[in-house]
Amino acid sequence: MDGILQAYSKRSRSSLAGIILCIGLVVLAVNSIAFVVGSGNPQPAASTTSALRGSIQAPMARQARSDIPSPGASSTMTYMIKFGLFSLASMALLAVASRRSSIKRRSMMSGSSQGSACLVPVSQPAEESGRESGVKRVAVLGSTGSIGTQTLDMCGHFNDRFQVVALSAGGSKIDLLADQIIQFCPAMVAVGNDDGLKALKEALKLKGFTGPHPRYFVGPSGLERMARDCPADVVVTGIVGCAGLLPTVAAIESGKDIALANKETLIAGGPVIAPLLKKYGVKLLPADSEHSALWQCMQGCPSGSIRSLIITASGGAFRDWTKEQMETATVEDALKHPNWSMGAKITVDSATLMNKGLEVIEAHNLFGIPYDDIRAVIHPQSIVHSAVELEDTSVIAQMGVPDMKLPILYTLAYPQRLHHDGSSLQRLSLKDLERGLTFKEVDTDKYPCVELAYRAGRRGGTAPAILSAANEKAVELFLDRKIRFPDIPKILDAVLTKAESEGIILDNPTEIRNIVDADAWGREAAAAAAAVVVNQRSC
């Protein structure tokens, strides 16, 4: 919206300049007519001129006729030539002002034809995008997870471009964290608790680590402090769920750019995160494959040129199953993703398609596009990662092999495009696509979680935070085998309905505490709804 107001202000200034010039032209035209008339009848010409010039020049008009020489044909012609030259100059100035305003309007980039705020940079000055950058310092939150390990793969491959300065892990993969410390020698490391720190030091000792130990941080508050204090240029947020919200806020408040792989941060905290990005001048760079694809497609698109966003979904583990078959799906079934290698939680979200529903909310918050203009489609091959439809009906799509390292690398290197030798990133071969690319609409009867996400997104406020938290709790219960796969959307519907009917949703959250409270309520409500579902089944 700021961009639209700025453009309007520029247009207003340009229009005002045009009005002033036009008034000047009218005055000069009247003067010219007066002089022409005056060549045949000097006295009326003097009277007309005095009326236009005002009271200051009135005495001059009352002087004797002998003091005011009558303009002849030569003086009239000279005046007309001057008038013509001034008119041409005025029109030229007006054209230049209009041209500059047009260029500035076209250069303003926004993701929304409605003028909503776009949080990601969709244009880059040529001098910055073309220059060689130095070494970029990187902090990886959630370094032992799927996003974290793939981020470190890219940092290791391009070790002349990226320096890892901070790592964090929850504590379940201490041995892997020790290996990462030995390889990258970060200045800071955060772990989940004191037991995890003790185990980490023992693991490092067993591996023969003799280098200087990093500065250690423990627990959620320690993670926030590390995100704030680490000497990073960009922080990769690979922590699963709303646990990544507070450290992300800490990183933003310390002026660090964010490579956003934790979608819950923006889904739940969007109303609070957006003002912080503007306040601290921080770039938000989407590392998720779909939003990275949309971001790349938008590069260079003029303001107001985007008609809709198309987010692709693989269909998850059950894309070839019927709704009836999904009734008996097991945890093992849900974790068999056909295309992507991801963590357990997001893999289950892909099976329910809640992942896609949450991505719709994230896309709305990132790019400012209305929900009615964002749609998800099933694309089993996962080659087209997302697409942008323009107002003239053109469609720009981003393609690549299904590998999270590609969007991660683009986010890390932005605004550069680093040359990759293909050793750890497979190149897309179009000849391998001879079997074709297929797309189909989402069956919301089979995947009700998608409609639930749209419902929460349109409701706004803290509704997305409540839904996201409830989903985390429901997936946790499913992975612990305490509920069945079809119970997940039932629980989410019950939680959202309860929040709507009891007035729990806060329309305009302004503080992080509002989001944290909504998250806690959503988890508790999901646990209660799950108990009801289980009891009903046992009766």
C-alpha positions in Angstrom: 0.0 0.0 0.0 2.9 2.4 0.7 4.1 1.8 -2.8 0.7 2.7 -4.2 0.5 5.8 -2.1 4.0 6.8 -3.2 3.1 6.3 -6.9 -0.1 8.3 -6.4 1.9 11.1 -4.8 4.2 11.2 -7.8 1.3 11.2 -10.2 -0.3 14.1 -8.3 3.0 16.1 -8.4 3.2 15.5 -12.2 -0.5 16.5 -12.7 0.1 19.7 -10.6 3.1 20.6 -12.7 0.9 20.2 -15.8 -1.9 22.4 -14.4 0.6 25.2 -13.6 2.1 25.0 -17.1 -1.4 25.1 -18.6 -2.4 28.2 -16.6 0.8 29.9 -17.8 0.0 29.1 -21.4 -3.6 30.5 -21.0 -2.3 33.7 -19.6 0.3 34.1 -22.4 -2.4 33.3 -25.0 -4.7 36.1 -23.6 -1.7 38.5 -23.6 -1.0 37.6 -27.2 -4.6 38.2 -28.3 -4.5 41.5 -26.5 -1.4 42.6 -28.4 -2.9 41.5 -31.8 -6.1 43.4 -31.1 -4.0 46.3 -29.9 -2.3 46.7 -33.3 -5.6 47.9 -34.7 -7.0 49.7 -31.6 -4.4 50.5 -29.0 -6.6 51.9 -26.3 -8.7 48.7 -25.7 -5.6 46.7 -25.8 -4.1 48.8 -23.0 -7.4 48.4 -21.0 -7.5 44.6 -21.4 -3.9 44.3 -20.4 -4.3 46.4 -17.3 -7.3 44.2 -16.3 -5.3 41.1 -16.5 -2.1 42.4 -14.9 -3.8 43.7 -11.8 -3.7 46.8 -9.7 0.1 47.2 -9.6 0.2 47.9 -13.3 -3.1 49.9 -13.4 -1.4 53.3 -13.2 0.6 52.5 -16.3 -2.6 51.9 -18.2 -3.8 55.4 -17.3 -0.8 57.2 -18.7 -1.2 59.4 -21.7 -1.5 57.7 -25.0 1.7 59.4 -26.2 3.6 57.4 -23.4 2.4 54.0 -24.7 3.5 53.3 -28.3 1.1 51.4 -30.4 2.5 47.9 -31.2 3.0 47.4 -34.9 3.1 44.3 -37.0 6.8 43.7 -36.3 6.4 43.7 -32.5 3.3 41.6 -32.7 5.2 39.0 -34.8 8.1 39.0 -32.3 5.7 38.4 -29.4 4.0 35.6 -31.2 7.4 33.9 -31.9 8.3 34.2 -28.3 4.9 32.8 -27.3 5.3 29.8 -29.7 8.8 29.0 -28.4 7.6 29.2 -24.8 4.7 26.9 -25.6 7.0 24.3 -27.2 9.3 24.4 -24.2 6.4 24.1 -21.8 5.0 21.0 -23.6 8.4 19.5 -23.7 8.8 19.9 -19.9 5.3 18.4 -19.4 6.2 15.4 -21.6 9.4 14.8 -19.6 7.6 15.0 -16.3 4.9 12.6 -17.6 7.6 10.2 -18.9 9.5 10.2 -15.6 6.3 9.5 -13.7 5.5 6.6 -16.1 8.9 5.1 -15.7 8.8 5.3 -11.9 5.4 3.7 -11.9 6.5 0.8 -14.0 9.7 0.3 -11.9 7.6 -0.1 -8.7 7.2 -3.8 -8.1 4.4 -5.3 -6.2 2.8 -8.7 -6.0 -0.7 -7.5 -5.9 -3.0 -6.0 -8.5 -5.0 -4.7 -5.5 -2.1 -2.7 -4.2 -1.5 -4.7 -1.0 2.0 -4.8 0.5 4.5 -7.2 -1.0 7.1 -8.2 1.6 9.7 -9.7 -0.7 12.1 -7.8 -3.0 10.9 -8.3 -6.6 13.3 -5.9 -8.2 17.0 -5.3 -7.8 19.1 -2.3 -8.9 21.3 -3.3 -11.8 24.4 -2.1 -10.0 23.7 -4.4 -7.1 22.6 -7.5 -9.0 25.6 -7.3 -11.3 28.4 -6.8 -8.8 30.5 -9.5 -7.2 29.6 -10.0 -3.6 32.0 -11.0 -0.8 31.6 -13.8 1.6 28.1 -13.9 3.1 27.9 -14.9 6.8 25.1 -17.5 7.4 23.3 -18.6 10.6 21.3 -21.9 10.3 18.4 -22.4 12.8 17.5 -26.0 12.8 20.8 -27.2 11.3 20.2 -30.9 11.8 16.7 -30.9 10.1 16.0 -31.4 6.4 16.3 -27.7 5.5 19.3 -27.2 7.8 21.4 -30.1 6.3 20.6 -29.1 2.8 21.5 -25.5 3.6 24.9 -26.6 4.9 25.4 -28.8 1.8 25.2 -25.6 -0.2 27.4 -23.7 2.2 30.0 -26.4 2.0 29.9 -26.6 -1.8 30.3 -22.8 -2.1 32.7 -22.4 0.9 34.3 -19.4 -0.9 31.0 -17.6 -0.8 29.4 -18.6 2.5 30.7 -18.7 6.0 28.6 -20.5 8.6 28.8 -18.5 11.9 26.0 -20.0 14.0 24.1 -23.3 14.3 21.1 -24.5 16.4 19.5 -27.9 16.9 16.8 -29.2 19.3 18.9 -32.0 20.7 17.7 -35.2 18.9 20.6 -35.4 16.6 23.5 -34.4 18.7 26.1 -36.5 16.9 25.2 -34.8 13.6 25.5 -31.4 15.2 28.9 -32.3 16.5 30.0 -33.2 12.9 28.7 -29.9 11.7 30.6 -28.0 14.3 33.8 -29.8 13.3 33.3 -29.1 9.6 32.1 -25.4 9.8 33.7 -24.1 13.0 30.8 -21.8 13.9 31.3 -19.0 16.4 28.0 -19.8 18.2 25.8 -22.9 18.8 22.4 -23.2 20.5 21.0 -26.5 21.8 17.6 -27.3 23.3 18.6 -28.0 27.0 21.4 -28.6 29.4 21.4 -32.4 28.8 21.8 -31.7 25.1 24.8 -29.4 25.7 26.5 -32.0 27.9 26.0 -34.7 25.3 27.3 -32.4 22.5 30.5 -31.7 24.4 31.0 -35.4 25.0 30.4 -36.2 21.3 32.9 -33.5 20.3 35.5 -35.0 22.7 35.0 -38.5 21.3 35.4 -37.2 17.8 38.8 -35.7 18.7 37.7 -32.1 18.4 40.5 -29.9 19.6 39.6 -26.5 18.1 38.2 -23.7 20.2 34.7 -24.4 21.3 31.9 -22.1 20.0 29.9 -19.9 22.4 27.0 -22.1 23.6 23.4 -21.1 24.1 20.8 -23.2 25.8 17.0 -23.4 25.6 14.4 -21.2 23.8 15.7 -17.9 25.4 19.3 -18.9 24.5 18.2 -19.5 20.9 16.6 -16.0 20.7 19.8 -14.5 22.2 22.0 -16.3 19.6 19.7 -15.2 16.7 20.0 -11.6 18.0 23.8 -11.6 18.7 25.3 -13.8 16.0 27.4 -11.9 13.4 25.3 -13.2 10.4 24.2 -11.4 7.3 21.3 -13.8 6.7 19.5 -16.2 9.1 18.0 -19.4 7.7 15.0 -20.3 9.7 14.6 -24.1 9.4 13.0 -24.7 12.7 9.7 -26.6 12.4 6.5 -25.0 13.6 5.8 -21.9 15.7 9.0 -22.5 17.7 10.7 -20.6 15.0 8.7 -17.4 15.5 10.5 -15.7 18.4 14.1 -16.4 17.2 13.0 -15.0 13.8 11.7 -11.9 15.4 15.0 -11.5 17.3 17.0 -11.8 14.1 14.8 -9.2 12.4 15.1 -6.8 15.3 18.9 -7.0 15.0 18.8 -6.1 11.3 19.5 -9.5 9.8 18.0 -10.7 6.5 15.8 -13.8 6.8 15.8 -16.8 4.5 12.4 -18.1 5.5 11.9 -21.9 5.4 9.7 -21.9 8.5 6.3 -21.1 6.9 4.5 -21.0 10.3 6.4 -17.8 11.2 4.6 -15.8 8.5 1.4 -17.8 8.6 0.9 -17.2 12.3 2.9 -14.0 12.8 2.2 -12.2 9.5 0.3 -9.3 11.0 3.2 -8.6 13.4 6.2 -9.6 11.2 5.3 -7.3 8.3 5.7 -4.0 10.3 9.0 -5.3 11.8 10.5 -5.9 8.4 9.7 -2.3 7.4 10.9 -0.9 10.7 14.3 -2.6 10.6 14.8 -2.5 6.9 15.2 -6.3 6.6 14.7 -8.4 3.5 12.5 -11.5 3.8 13.7 -14.1 1.3 11.4 -17.2 0.8 13.4 -20.5 0.8 10.4 -22.7 0.4 10.3 -24.2 -3.1 6.8 -22.9 -4.1 7.3 -19.4 -2.7 10.8 -19.1 -4.1 9.3 -20.1 -7.5 6.6 -17.4 -7.2 9.2 -14.9 -6.1 11.5 -15.7 -9.1 8.5 -15.5 -11.5 7.7 -12.0 -10.2 11.1 -10.5 -10.9 10.5 -7.6 -13.3 6.7 -7.8 -13.3 5.3 -4.2 -13.3 3.0 -3.1 -10.5 -0.5 -4.2 -11.0 0.3 -6.7 -13.7 -0.3 -9.9 -11.7 -3.7 -11.5 -12.1 -3.3 -14.7 -10.0 -0.8 -17.1 -8.3 -0.7 -20.8 -9.1 0.8 -23.0 -6.4 1.6 -26.6 -7.3 1.3 -29.6 -5.1 2.6 -33.1 -5.7 -0.5 -34.6 -4.1 1.6 -36.2 -1.3 1.6 -39.9 -0.4 -2.1 -40.4 -1.1 -2.5 -38.7 -4.5 -3.4 -42.1 -6.1 -5.5 -43.3 -3.2 -9.2 -42.9 -2.9 -10.8 -41.1 0.0 -12.0 -44.5 1.3 -8.5 -46.0 1.1 -7.2 -43.0 3.1 -9.5 -43.9 6.0 -7.1 -46.8 6.9 -3.8 -45.0 6.1 -1.0 -45.6 8.6 1.9 -43.4 9.7 4.3 -45.3 7.5 1.9 -44.8 4.5 1.8 -41.0 5.1 5.6 -40.7 5.3 6.2 -42.2 1.9 6.4 -39.0 -0.1 6.8 -39.8 -3.8 8.9 -36.8 -4.8 10.5 -34.9 -1.9 12.8 -35.7 1.0 11.4 -33.8 4.0 10.9 -34.0 7.7 8.1 -36.1 9.2 5.7 -33.2 10.1 5.8 -31.5 6.6 5.5 -34.9 4.9 2.3 -35.6 6.8 1.1 -32.1 5.9 1.7 -33.0 2.3 -0.4 -36.1 2.7 -3.3 -34.1 4.1 -2.5 -31.2 1.7 -2.6 -28.9 4.7 0.9 -28.0 3.6 -0.6 -26.5 0.4 -3.3 -24.7 2.4 -0.8 -23.1 4.7 1.3 -22.1 1.7 -1.7 -20.3 0.3 -1.9 -18.2 3.5 1.9 -17.6 3.3 1.7 -16.5 -0.3 -1.1 -14.1 0.6 1.1 -12.6 3.4 4.3 -12.6 1.3 2.9 -11.1 -1.9 -0.3 -9.3 -1.0 -2.4 -11.2 -3.5 -6.1 -11.7 -2.5 -7.1 -15.3 -1.6 -9.6 -15.4 -4.5 -6.6 -15.0 -6.8 -4.5 -17.8 -5.3 -5.2 -21.3 -6.3 -3.5 -24.7 -5.7 -3.3 -27.4 -8.3 -2.0 -31.0 -8.2 1.1 -31.5 -10.3 2.4 -35.0 -9.7 5.8 -34.5 -11.4 6.8 -31.6 -9.2 8.7 -30.0 -12.1 6.7 -26.8 -12.2 7.2 -25.4 -8.7 4.7 -22.6 -9.1 3.5 -20.1 -11.7 2.3 -16.5 -12.0 -0.5 -15.5 -14.3 -0.3 -11.9 -15.6 -3.1 -9.6 -16.6 -2.7 -10.2 -20.3 -3.2 -14.0 -19.5 0.5 -14.9 -20.0 1.7 -17.4 -17.4 5.3 -17.4 -16.1 6.4 -20.7 -14.5 9.5 -21.7 -12.6 10.8 -25.2 -13.4 13.5 -27.5 -11.9 14.1 -30.9 -10.5 12.4 -31.4 -7.1 15.4 -30.5 -4.9 15.1 -28.1 -2.0 18.8 -27.2 -2.4 17.9 -25.1 -5.5 15.6 -22.6 -3.8 17.9 -22.6 -0.7 20.9 -21.7 -2.9 19.0 -18.9 -4.6 17.9 -17.4 -1.3 21.5 -17.6 0.1 23.1 -16.0 -3.0 20.4 -13.4 -3.8 20.7 -11.3 -5.8 23.4 -13.4 -7.4 22.9 -16.6 -9.5 25.8 -18.9 -8.7 27.2 -21.3 -11.2 26.8 -24.9 -10.1 28.8 -27.7 -11.7 25.9 -30.2 -11.2 27.7 -32.4 -8.7 25.1 -31.9 -6.0 22.3 -30.3 -8.0 20.7 -32.2 -10.9 20.0 -30.2 -14.1 16.6 -30.4 -15.6 16.6 -32.1 -19.0 13.5 -31.3 -21.1 13.9 -34.4 -23.2 13.2 -36.4 -20.0 9.8 -34.8 -19.9 8.5 -36.6 -23.0 5.8 -38.3 -20.8 4.4 -34.8 -20.2 3.5 -32.6 -17.3 0.0 -33.0 -15.8 -2.1 -30.8 -13.6 -5.5 -31.2 -12.0 -7.7 -29.3 -9.6 -7.6 -30.1 -5.9 -10.4 -32.4 -4.7 -11.5 -30.6 -1.5 -13.7 -33.5 -0.5 -10.7 -35.7 -0.5 -8.5 -33.0 1.0 -10.7 -30.9 3.3 -7.7 -29.3 5.0 -7.2 -27.0 2.0 -10.6 -25.4 2.5 -10.0 -25.1 6.2 -6.8 -23.1 5.4 -8.7 -20.7 3.1 -11.4 -20.3 5.7 -8.8 -19.3 8.4 -6.9 -17.1 6.0 -10.0 -15.2 4.9 -11.1 -14.8 8.6 -7.7 -13.2 9.3 -6.3 -12.0 12.6 -5.1 -14.8 14.8 -7.2 -17.5 13.0 -4.2 -18.7 10.9 -2.1 -18.9 14.0 -4.8 -21.0 15.8 -5.2 -23.3 12.8 -1.4 -23.8 12.3 -0.9 -24.6 16.0 -3.9 -27.0 16.0 -2.5 -28.7 12.9 0.9 -29.1 14.6 -0.7 -30.8 17.6 -2.9 -33.0 15.4 0.0 -34.2 13.3 2.0 -34.8 16.5 -0.8 -37.0 17.8 -1.0 -38.9 14.5 2.8 -39.5 14.4 2.5 -40.8 18.0 -0.3 -43.1 16.8 -2.9 -41.6 19.2 -5.3 -40.6 16.4 -6.0 -41.8 12.9 -5.2 -40.0 9.6 -8.8 -39.0 8.9 -9.1 -37.5 12.4 -6.7 -34.6 11.5 -9.2 -32.5 9.4 -12.0 -33.3 11.9 -10.0 -32.0 14.7 -9.0 -28.8 12.8 -12.6 -28.1 11.8 -13.7 -28.5 15.5 -11.0 -26.1 16.7 -11.7 -23.4 14.1 -15.4 -23.6 14.7 -14.9 -23.3 18.4 -12.6 -20.3 17.9 -15.1 -18.6 15.7 -18.2 -19.3 17.8 -16.5 -18.3 21.2 -14.9 -15.1 19.9 -11.4 -16.4 20.5 -10.0 -14.9 17.3 -8.3 -11.5 17.7 -8.9 -9.4 14.6 -5.9 -7.1 14.8 -3.0 -8.6 16.7 -0.3 -6.0 17.3 2.1 -7.9 19.5 4.0 -11.2 19.4 2.3 -12.1 22.7 -1.0 -12.1 20.8 0.4 -14.7 18.4 2.0 -16.8 21.1 -1.3 -16.9 23.1 -3.3 -17.9 20.0 -0.8 -20.7 19.3 -1.1 -22.0 22.9 -4.9 -21.9 22.7 -4.9 -23.7 19.3 -2.8 -26.6 20.7 -4.9 -27.0 23.8 -8.1 -26.9 21.7 -6.7 -29.5 19.3 -5.8 -31.9 22.2 -9.3 -31.5 23.6 -10.9 -32.1 20.2 -8.7 -35.2 19.7 -9.9 -36.6 23.0 -13.5 -36.1 21.9 -12.9 -37.8 18.5 -11.2 -40.8 20.1 -13.9 -41.2 22.7 -16.6 -41.1 20.1 -14.9 -43.8 18.2 -14.5 -46.1 21.2 -18.2 -45.8 22.2 
